[in-house]
Structures are given as structure tokens and as C-alpha cells.
């Protein structure tokens, strides 16, 4: 009976120690720590994050405006896409200021449903905008084709949303984003000395969905009932997936959790042996 109680005590101790180790390990992840720092800073100062137009963004905005003028484009609605941290929000607000438009972040919108983009003089930005929505609304598409490591590091530096770098598969997110941009009709313009790519809506439209369906049917792939995002996955020879969870890295925290459990168990056993 005594042995049973000892084993029970060890098991309970192991669970407790494992929990402590898991919390310590997970909260020590750079992305989550950056997010916690951001929350603490905003609570203590009561200030929202400032959006500063750097010289680099200023040059990009100037190049975009020059392109629009060259093409005699007076945009009513623009789309800005790119992985988290690539600078979508900063660019959208800076460009809106220059063009006399409004900028709208779709971070808290349901991207699984068709959104209403009928409001004129608006620049919309989101990291899944081109892959989930009807892009025919937009006079031009702006895609930030920045290398994922640069974007990830920028997220950690700005701290806000840092947890995304710990759980999201940035490479997959970017692959699908690049595909969503490239499948659209229209001449591609590259902004000098930047990662910006632009497509102005051609006379016949972008035809992104039509191009996807036609391509998949030539490969004899059944596309019935699938969303645009799922079609994009299929076009990359991947299982059709959609939604935010489609980009979650299932192994992101597995090793950390397992390590926490092992450390907790051994600590509990070690303390029991000492007694």
C-alpha cells in the first residue's frame, strides 16, 4: 500500500513539474515572448503601435504612384498582400496618404467569407487577401515578395503578433501567396530596389479562378466544390486546405512539449529518490 502511495505521489509530482517545465519552455519561445512584451508595453503605456513611414517605404510609394501615373490609373480600390511582417500595413497607410485614400486592415475579418469591397478610395491589406477573395474588385494588386526570414525577423523586432513566428509555416504561407498573385492575368511590374510586385487589372480582368480551374482540369483534377484557397493548394500539388489553420506547423511546439514532460518527470523522480 505504501508503494502505491509513493508511486501516486511521484506521478502527481511529475505532472506538476512537467506543467511548470512546459510553461517555462513555451513562454521562452522568441515569438511568444515578443508578443507578451508587446502586450505589457501597450498596457503600461496605453499607446498603440506607431506606423512610421521610413525612407524605404517613401521610395516605394513614390515608385507606385509614378507607375499609376504612367498607366493613367486613378485607383478606387487596391489590394496589398504579403506574409505577416512584410510591411503591408505600413505600405498601405503610406500609400493611402499619398493617394488621398483610406487604408483598411482586414486582420479581424472572416477571410473565409466573401467580403464587400465596394467602398471607393480604399486600400485593403491582409496576408490571405489574394488567395481567398474575389480580386476583380481591385484596380491593382500589390504583392510584397519579401523573403520569409526577413519578414519573420521584422515580426520579432516589432513584437506585436510575434507568436505567429512560432506556430506558422511561413514558407507554405508564402508559396500559396506567390501562386495567388502569379495566377492572375496582367503584366507584372517590379518596383526597383524593393520586393514589391504589382499587377494592374487588364481589360479582360484577372481571371484568377478561371485560370486555376482550367489548369487543374488539364491535369484531370476534380475541383468541384473547392474554395479558391483549396484550388491554389491543389495547383501546388498539395492537399486542398484552407483557413488560418492550413498554415499552422503541427510540429511547431511538439519537441518543446515533449522536452518539458521529460524534464518534469525526471525532476520528480530525482526529488523522490533524494527523500
C-alpha positions in Angstrom: 0.0 0.0 0.0 2.8 2.3 0.9 4.4 1.7 -2.5 1.2 2.6 -4.3 1.0 5.9 -2.4 4.7 6.6 -3.2 4.0 6.0 -6.9 0.9 8.2 -6.8 2.9 11.0 -5.1 5.7 10.7 -7.7 3.1 10.7 -10.6 1.4 13.8 -9.2 4.7 15.5 -8.6 5.8 14.6 -12.2 2.6 16.1 -13.6 3.2 19.3 -11.7 6.8 19.6 -12.6 6.1 18.8 -16.3 3.5 21.5 -16.3 6.0 24.0 -14.9 8.6 23.0 -17.5 6.1 23.2 -20.4 5.0 26.7 -19.4 8.7 27.8 -19.0 9.7 26.3 -22.3 6.7 27.6 -24.3 6.8 31.1 -22.9 10.5 31.2 -23.6 9.9 30.9 -27.3 11.1 34.1 -29.0 7.8 34.8 -30.8 5.6 34.3 -27.8 8.0 36.3 -25.6 7.8 39.2 -28.2 4.0 39.1 -28.1 4.0 39.2 -24.2 6.4 42.1 -24.3 4.2 43.9 -26.7 1.1 43.4 -24.6 2.9 44.6 -21.4 4.2 47.6 -23.2 0.7 48.6 -24.6 -0.9 48.1 -21.2 1.7 50.1 -19.3 1.9 53.0 -21.8 -1.6 52.9 -23.2 -0.2 53.7 -26.6 -0.9 51.9 -29.9 1.9 50.9 -32.2 3.1 53.8 -34.3 3.2 53.4 -38.0 6.3 55.2 -39.3 6.9 55.9 -43.0 10.6 55.1 -43.4 12.6 56.4 -46.3 12.4 53.0 -47.9 8.6 53.0 -47.8 8.6 56.5 -49.1 10.6 55.5 -52.2 8.3 52.5 -52.7 5.3 54.7 -52.5 6.8 57.2 -55.0 7.5 54.4 -57.4 4.0 53.0 -57.2 2.4 56.4 -57.7 4.7 57.0 -60.7 3.6 53.7 -62.2 0.0 54.6 -61.8 0.5 57.9 -63.4 2.4 56.3 -66.3 -0.5 53.9 -66.8 -3.1 56.7 -66.4 -4.6 54.7 -63.5 -6.7 56.5 -60.9 -7.3 53.7 -58.4 -10.5 53.3 -56.4 -9.6 50.1 -54.7 -6.2 48.5 -54.1 -5.1 45.2 -52.6 -1.9 44.7 -50.6 -0.8 41.2 -49.7 2.3 39.5 -48.2 3.2 37.3 -45.2 3.0 38.8 -41.7 5.8 41.2 -41.1 6.4 42.1 -44.7 5.2 45.6 -44.2 1.7 45.5 -45.6 0.1 47.9 -43.1 2.9 50.4 -43.3 2.9 50.4 -47.0 -1.0 50.6 -47.2 -1.2 53.6 -44.9 1.7 55.5 -46.5 0.2 54.9 -50.0 -3.3 55.8 -48.9 -1.9 59.1 -47.5 -0.2 59.9 -50.8 -3.2 59.0 -53.0 -5.9 60.5 -50.8 -7.4 57.1 -50.0 -8.3 55.2 -46.8 -6.4 52.1 -45.6 -8.2 49.2 -44.1 -6.6 46.2 -42.4 -8.7 43.0 -42.6 -6.9 41.3 -39.7 -10.1 40.8 -37.7 -12.4 39.9 -40.7 -13.6 36.5 -41.6 -11.5 35.7 -44.6 -13.4 32.5 -45.3 -16.4 34.5 -46.4 -16.7 36.8 -49.5 -16.1 40.4 -48.3 -17.6 43.6 -49.6 -15.0 45.8 -51.3 -17.5 48.2 -52.9 -16.3 51.2 -50.9 -14.3 53.5 -53.2 -10.9 55.2 -52.3 -9.8 52.3 -50.1 -6.7 50.2 -49.8 -7.2 46.8 -48.3 -4.5 44.7 -46.7 -4.2 41.1 -45.4 -1.8 38.2 -45.7 -4.6 36.0 -47.2 -6.4 38.6 -49.3 -5.4 37.4 -52.8 -5.9 33.7 -52.0 -9.4 34.0 -50.5 -11.3 36.9 -52.1 -12.6 38.0 -55.5 -9.7 40.1 -56.7 -11.7 41.6 -59.6 -12.7 44.3 -57.2 -9.2 45.8 -57.3 -7.7 48.2 -59.8 -4.3 46.9 -58.9 -2.7 44.1 -56.8 0.4 44.8 -54.8 2.3 41.7 -53.5 5.2 42.0 -51.2 7.5 39.2 -52.2 9.9 39.5 -49.3 12.0 36.5 -48.2 10.3 34.8 -45.2 13.3 35.1 -42.9 13.3 38.9 -43.3 9.6 39.1 -42.5 9.9 36.8 -39.5 12.7 38.8 -38.1 10.7 42.0 -38.5 7.8 40.5 -36.7 10.1 39.6 -33.7 11.5 43.2 -33.7 8.1 44.9 -33.8 6.9 42.3 -31.1 3.2 42.6 -32.0 2.0 39.3 -33.3 5.3 37.6 -32.6 3.6 34.3 -31.7 2.9 33.8 -35.4 6.6 33.1 -36.0 6.4 30.2 -33.6 3.4 28.5 -35.0 3.0 29.4 -38.6 4.7 27.7 -41.6 5.9 30.9 -43.3 7.3 29.1 -46.3 3.9 27.5 -47.1 2.1 30.8 -46.5 4.4 32.5 -49.0 4.2 29.7 -51.6 0.4 30.0 -51.7 0.6 33.8 -51.7 3.0 33.8 -54.6 0.8 31.4 -56.5 -2.3 33.6 -55.9 -0.5 36.6 -57.4 1.1 34.8 -60.3 -2.1 33.0 -61.5 -3.8 36.4 -62.1 -3.7 37.8 -65.6 -2.0 41.1 -66.1 1.5 42.4 -66.8 3.8 42.2 -63.7 5.7 45.3 -62.7 8.6 45.2 -60.2 9.3 48.2 -58.1 13.0 49.0 -58.2 15.1 48.2 -55.1 12.2 46.5 -53.3 10.3 43.3 -53.1 7.1 44.8 -54.4 5.3 43.3 -57.4 2.3 45.0 -59.0 -0.4 43.9 -61.4 -2.9 46.4 -62.9 -6.2 44.8 -63.8 -6.2 44.1 -67.5 -9.3 44.9 -69.7 -10.4 41.3 -69.5 -10.0 41.1 -65.7 -7.6 39.0 -63.7 -9.4 35.7 -64.3 -7.6 34.1 -61.3 -10.3 31.5 -60.6 -10.8 30.7 -64.3 -7.1 30.2 -64.8 -6.9 27.9 -61.8 -9.8 25.7 -62.8 -8.6 25.4 -66.4 -5.1 24.5 -65.2 -6.4 21.8 -62.8 -8.7 20.3 -65.4 -5.8 19.8 -67.8 -4.3 17.8 -65.1 -7.6 15.8 -64.7 -8.0 17.1 -61.1 -11.5 17.2 -59.6 -12.1 20.8 -58.5 -15.8 20.7 -57.7 -16.9 22.4 -54.5 -13.5 23.7 -53.6 -12.7 27.2 -52.5 -10.1 29.4 -54.3 -7.6 28.7 -51.5 -8.0 25.0 -51.8 -7.6 25.2 -55.6 -4.3 27.1 -55.0 -3.1 24.3 -52.8 -4.0 21.7 -55.4 -2.2 23.7 -58.1 1.0 23.4 -55.9 0.5 19.6 -55.7 -0.6 19.8 -52.1 -3.7 18.5 -50.3 -6.5 21.0 -50.7 -6.6 23.1 -47.5 -8.0 26.4 -46.4 -8.2 28.7 -43.4 -5.7 30.0 -40.9 -5.2 26.5 -39.6 -3.9 25.4 -43.0 -0.7 27.1 -42.3 -0.2 26.0 -38.7 3.0 24.0 -38.3 1.8 20.9 -36.4 5.3 20.2 -35.1 6.0 23.7 -34.0 5.8 23.0 -30.3 5.8 19.2 -30.2 9.5 18.9 -29.3 9.2 21.7 -26.7 6.2 20.0 -25.0 7.9 16.6 -25.0 11.1 18.1 -23.6 9.0 19.7 -20.8 7.3 16.5 -19.9 10.6 14.5 -19.8 12.3 17.2 -17.7 9.4 17.3 -15.3 9.3 13.5 -14.9 13.0 13.2 -14.2 12.9 16.1 -11.7 10.1 14.5 -9.8 11.8 11.1 -9.7 15.1 12.7 -8.7 13.5 14.6 -5.8 11.7 11.4 -4.6 14.9 9.4 -4.7 16.7 12.1 -2.6 14.0 11.8 0.1 
